């Protein structure tokens, strides 16, 4: 089970990043930058690879805001 602090850090960074999750994952420069921000925000993510972080981002996007996932960003 993922660390709830990690999920909260992902949500916080996602809102600050202000781009849809699919766009972050699709563009390597965005994904790399996003993962750096997450690692700076959450100590438990420092050992995680970019793929692991972006995979969890997509899982949270699929879950939806009403179920503890990501809020919708309208672009």
Order of alpha helices (4+ residues) and beta strands (2+ residues): alpha-alpha-alpha-alpha
